[in-house]
């Protein structure tokens, strides 16, 4: 596995991975209606170009293609962290997170924050994040549970 900086050319691959990940990996926490509201099978690519264009992207790849990605902002916001279903629980998310945290720490960021899904909340807890607040957000007319979390850096 290798990590590399993402670009606008990676948008379609990241959106496809995101959609596959939500639909394949979150069924224990979100029902079909919630997964469809969160990750429509027909994504709005203009929305995604804007959303990913505002983030620093780091991608994990191997010979088979994209394994995962993390999107984060210079202020310490971890906006997105997703793995391909076939790559889940193989260290991909950990490697992406570790690289992003190291870069943010080196740039002087002292606090990381995220809005984690019910699936991702334990991952972030294991990396030292604390839950600030449980939230219910609306996507379309559907409610989704997530957790606002933060972590102080040294």
Residue frames as qw, qx, qy, qz and C-alpha x, y, z in Angstrom:
[[0.000, 0.889, 0.458, 0.000, 0.00, 0.00, 0.00],
 [0.404, 0.068, -0.005, 0.912, 1.20, 3.48, -0.80],
 [0.008, -0.805, -0.437, 0.401, -0.18, 6.87, 0.21],
 [0.349, 0.187, 0.313, 0.863, -0.35, 9.82, -2.14],
 [0.146, 0.367, 0.218, -0.893, -1.90, 13.26, -2.31],
 [0.381, 0.552, 0.739, 0.070, -5.27, 13.35, -4.02],
 [0.025, -0.187, 0.247, 0.951, -6.40, 15.80, -6.67],
 [0.569, 0.323, 0.100, -0.750, -9.53, 16.78, -8.59],
 [0.512, 0.302, -0.706, -0.385, -8.81, 13.91, -10.96],
 [0.167, 0.020, -0.954, 0.247, -9.54, 11.50, -8.08],
 [0.444, -0.031, 0.261, -0.856, -13.04, 12.82, -7.36],
 [0.781, 0.050, -0.350, -0.515, -15.00, 10.12, -9.20],
 [0.623, 0.099, -0.755, 0.180, -12.98, 7.30, -7.65],
 [0.032, 0.085, -0.647, 0.757, -13.36, 8.77, -4.14],
 [0.580, -0.009, 0.091, -0.809, -17.12, 9.22, -4.57],
 [0.787, 0.072, -0.539, -0.292, -17.50, 5.65, -5.85],
 [0.450, 0.094, -0.777, 0.430, -15.49, 4.34, -2.89],
 [0.218, -0.085, 0.443, -0.865, -17.51, 6.46, -0.43],
 [0.712, 0.005, -0.145, -0.687, -20.80, 5.19, -1.85],
 [0.753, 0.079, -0.651, -0.051, -19.68, 1.55, -1.82],
 [0.262, 0.145, -0.721, 0.624, -18.33, 1.90, 1.71],
 [0.408, -0.086, 0.318, -0.851, -21.51, 3.41, 3.14],
 [0.801, 0.041, -0.216, -0.556, -23.73, 0.79, 1.51],
 [0.782, 0.137, -0.607, 0.045, -21.53, -2.21, 2.31],
 [0.472, 0.132, -0.646, 0.585, -20.07, -1.40, 5.73],
 [0.139, -0.183, 0.372, -0.899, -22.66, 0.54, 7.74],
 [0.558, -0.276, -0.600, -0.503, -25.68, -1.78, 7.70],
 [0.504, -0.301, -0.726, 0.360, -25.30, -2.69, 11.38],
 [0.184, -0.357, -0.365, 0.840, -25.88, 0.96, 12.34],
 [0.298, 0.373, -0.078, -0.875, -27.93, 2.53, 9.54],
 [0.644, 0.359, 0.660, -0.142, -30.91, 1.10, 7.67],
 [0.516, 0.319, 0.571, 0.553, -31.30, 1.10, 3.87],
 [0.100, 0.914, 0.339, 0.197, -33.20, 4.40, 3.84],
 [0.381, -0.872, 0.142, 0.273, -30.50, 6.08, 5.93],
 [0.612, -0.223, 0.512, 0.560, -27.70, 4.69, 3.75],
 [0.409, 0.579, 0.529, 0.467, -29.44, 5.94, 0.60],
 [0.078, -0.980, -0.175, -0.045, -29.91, 9.41, 2.15],
 [0.514, -0.717, 0.302, 0.363, -26.26, 9.50, 3.24],
 [0.237, -0.390, 0.699, 0.551, -24.79, 8.11, 0.02],
 [0.712, 0.492, 0.163, -0.474, -27.21, 8.27, -2.92],
 [0.762, 0.051, 0.571, 0.301, -26.50, 5.67, -5.57],
 [0.468, 0.674, 0.287, 0.494, -26.68, 8.49, -8.13],
 [0.453, -0.536, -0.195, 0.685, -24.30, 11.04, -6.54],
 [0.217, 0.967, 0.131, -0.014, -24.36, 14.75, -7.32],
 [0.790, 0.099, 0.013, 0.604, -20.89, 15.14, -8.81],
 [0.139, 0.737, -0.012, 0.661, -21.01, 18.97, -8.74],
 [0.623, -0.741, 0.059, -0.243, -21.59, 18.79, -4.98],
 [0.920, -0.257, 0.081, 0.286, -18.69, 16.33, -4.62],
 [0.600, 0.469, -0.010, 0.648, -16.29, 18.43, -6.70],
 [0.147, -0.794, 0.104, -0.580, -16.96, 21.36, -4.38],
 [0.783, -0.599, 0.080, -0.147, -16.80, 19.30, -1.19],
 [0.908, -0.112, 0.094, 0.394, -13.59, 17.45, -2.00],
 [0.480, 0.642, 0.015, 0.598, -12.06, 20.53, -3.63],
 [0.268, -0.843, 0.138, -0.445, -12.11, 22.29, -0.27],
 [0.834, -0.505, 0.222, -0.024, -10.19, 19.49, 1.48],
 [0.070, 0.620, -0.775, -0.102, -6.69, 18.12, 1.51],
 [0.958, 0.055, -0.028, -0.279, -7.01, 14.56, 0.24],
 [0.118, -0.526, 0.842, 0.027, -4.72, 11.67, 1.00],
 [0.884, 0.165, -0.187, -0.395, -5.33, 8.40, -0.83],
 [0.504, -0.377, 0.777, 0.013, -4.22, 4.83, -0.11],
 [0.769, 0.458, -0.245, -0.371, -3.66, 2.63, -3.14],
 [0.577, -0.320, 0.725, 0.199, -2.19, -0.67, -4.15],
 [0.089, -0.142, 0.780, 0.604, -1.94, -2.51, -7.45],
 [0.100, 0.491, 0.861, 0.085, -5.69, -3.18, -7.37],
 [0.001, -0.672, -0.341, -0.658, -6.57, 0.53, -7.11],
 [0.197, -0.543, 0.239, -0.781, -7.98, 2.87, -4.48],
 [0.467, -0.194, -0.822, 0.263, -8.18, 1.35, -0.99],
 [0.303, -0.753, -0.509, 0.286, -9.30, 4.41, 0.96],
 [0.274, 0.537, 0.026, 0.798, -9.06, 8.15, 1.43],
 [0.319, -0.625, -0.466, 0.539, -9.07, 10.81, 4.10],
 [0.183, 0.681, 0.229, 0.671, -10.17, 14.40, 3.56],
 [0.483, -0.622, -0.376, 0.489, -9.18, 17.06, 6.08],
 [0.150, 0.934, 0.101, 0.309, -8.80, 20.80, 6.46],
 [0.456, 0.461, -0.391, 0.653, -5.80, 22.86, 7.59],
 [0.352, -0.570, 0.271, -0.691, -7.61, 23.76, 10.83],
 [0.126, -0.226, 0.909, -0.327, -7.67, 20.12, 12.02],
 [0.738, 0.164, 0.244, -0.607, -11.11, 19.10, 10.77],
 [0.158, -0.096, 0.951, 0.249, -11.16, 15.43, 9.72],
 [0.549, 0.222, -0.041, -0.805, -14.08, 15.60, 7.33],
 [0.912, 0.202, -0.139, -0.329, -14.02, 12.19, 5.68],
 [0.134, -0.482, 0.866, 0.007, -12.27, 8.84, 6.21],
 [0.881, 0.193, 0.156, -0.404, -13.48, 5.88, 4.16],
 [0.256, -0.369, 0.859, 0.245, -12.11, 2.54, 3.01],
 [0.573, 0.150, -0.607, -0.530, -13.16, 0.29, 0.16],
 [0.868, -0.273, 0.099, -0.403, -15.27, -2.58, 1.46],
 [0.945, 0.150, -0.252, 0.148, -12.63, -5.16, 0.47],
 [0.464, 0.444, -0.424, 0.638, -9.93, -3.17, 2.32],
 [0.497, -0.689, 0.067, -0.523, -11.79, -2.55, 5.58],
 [0.792, -0.557, 0.228, -0.105, -10.09, -3.63, 8.81],
 [0.901, 0.198, 0.008, 0.386, -6.73, -4.07, 7.10],
 [0.547, -0.448, -0.024, 0.707, -4.96, -0.98, 8.46],
 [0.331, 0.506, 0.380, 0.700, -5.88, 1.36, 5.61],
 [0.232, -0.886, -0.251, -0.313, -7.86, 3.85, 7.72],
 [0.678, -0.655, -0.008, 0.334, -5.20, 3.72, 10.43],
 [0.618, -0.005, 0.261, 0.741, -2.42, 4.53, 7.96],
 [0.142, 0.665, 0.353, 0.643, -4.40, 7.38, 6.41],
 [0.427, -0.873, -0.206, -0.114, -5.31, 8.84, 9.79],
 [0.724, -0.472, 0.052, 0.500, -1.75, 8.56, 11.12],
 [0.498, 0.217, 0.286, 0.790, -0.34, 10.40, 8.09],
 [0.057, -0.770, -0.324, -0.546, -2.97, 13.16, 8.29],
 [0.576, -0.798, -0.154, 0.086, -2.46, 13.65, 12.02],
 [0.699, -0.259, 0.121, 0.655, 1.33, 13.84, 11.57],
 [0.325, 0.435, 0.308, 0.781, 0.96, 16.48, 8.86],
 [0.264, -0.833, -0.290, -0.391, -1.49, 18.55, 10.89],
 [0.692, -0.650, -0.083, 0.303, 0.68, 18.32, 14.00],
 [0.628, -0.030, 0.193, 0.754, 3.74, 19.40, 11.99],
 [0.144, 0.577, 0.324, 0.735, 1.79, 22.40, 10.67],
 [0.026, 0.184, -0.404, 0.896, 1.04, 23.58, 14.21],
 [0.611, -0.392, -0.366, -0.582, -2.52, 22.32, 14.67],
 [0.055, -0.280, 0.769, -0.572, -3.24, 21.61, 18.34],
 [0.532, 0.168, 0.629, -0.541, -6.79, 20.23, 18.12],
 [0.128, -0.025, -0.835, -0.535, -8.43, 17.77, 15.74],
 [0.488, 0.216, 0.510, -0.674, -12.17, 17.46, 15.35],
 [0.143, -0.012, -0.850, -0.507, -14.62, 15.38, 13.36],
 [0.700, 0.026, 0.199, -0.686, -18.25, 14.35, 13.01],
 [0.013, 0.242, -0.964, -0.113, -18.05, 10.56, 13.15],
 [0.705, -0.125, -0.455, -0.530, -20.68, 8.09, 12.10],
 [0.814, -0.412, 0.270, -0.308, -21.79, 5.40, 14.52],
 [0.960, 0.199, -0.073, 0.185, -19.45, 3.08, 12.61],
 [0.532, 0.563, -0.275, 0.570, -16.42, 5.40, 12.84],
 [0.416, -0.807, 0.138, -0.396, -16.90, 6.57, 16.43],
 [0.887, -0.420, 0.147, 0.122, -15.01, 3.61, 17.99],
 [0.759, 0.370, 0.017, 0.536, -12.14, 4.08, 15.50],
 [0.121, 0.748, -0.126, 0.640, -11.70, 7.69, 16.60],
 [0.686, -0.687, 0.098, -0.221, -12.13, 6.79, 20.29],
 [0.936, -0.141, 0.064, 0.316, -9.21, 4.36, 19.97],
 [0.575, 0.414, 0.003, 0.706, -7.09, 7.23, 18.59],
 [0.333, -0.204, -0.393, 0.832, -7.72, 9.48, 21.56],
 [0.198, -0.353, -0.280, -0.871, -10.81, 11.41, 20.43],
 [0.073, 0.273, 0.753, -0.594, -13.56, 12.21, 22.93],
 [0.001, 0.616, 0.694, 0.373, -17.24, 12.56, 22.16],
 [0.000, 0.033, -0.177, 0.984, -18.37, 16.16, 22.58],
 [0.536, 0.233, 0.295, -0.756, -21.97, 15.59, 21.58],
 [0.345, 0.253, 0.879, 0.208, -24.22, 13.04, 19.93],
 [0.273, 0.360, -0.109, -0.885, -26.09, 14.62, 17.02],
 [0.538, 0.444, 0.715, 0.044, -28.95, 13.77, 14.72],
 [0.026, 0.403, -0.345, -0.848, -28.54, 15.30, 11.28],
 [0.659, 0.519, 0.429, -0.335, -31.07, 15.40, 8.48],
 [0.126, -0.247, 0.704, 0.653, -30.29, 14.24, 4.96],
 [0.283, -0.294, -0.685, -0.603, -33.36, 14.84, 2.82],
 [0.617, -0.495, -0.036, -0.611, -36.08, 13.82, 5.27],
 [0.896, -0.129, -0.410, 0.109, -34.01, 11.13, 6.98],
 [0.409, -0.842, 0.306, -0.175, -32.33, 11.39, 10.39],
 [0.808, 0.267, -0.434, 0.295, -28.79, 10.08, 10.84],
 [0.665, -0.737, 0.033, 0.113, -26.93, 9.66, 14.11],
 [0.657, 0.483, -0.280, 0.506, -23.36, 10.93, 14.37],
 [0.651, -0.636, -0.196, 0.365, -20.88, 12.06, 17.02],
 [0.204, 0.906, -0.210, 0.306, -19.06, 15.36, 17.27],
 [0.883, -0.333, -0.062, 0.325, -15.60, 14.46, 18.56],
 [0.201, 0.915, -0.296, 0.187, -12.31, 16.18, 19.26],
 [0.896, -0.172, -0.121, 0.391, -8.73, 15.39, 20.24],
 [0.152, -0.953, 0.240, 0.104, -6.08, 17.66, 21.75],
 [0.835, 0.379, -0.207, 0.340, -2.65, 17.28, 20.19],
 [0.671, -0.473, -0.131, 0.556, 0.61, 17.83, 22.11]]
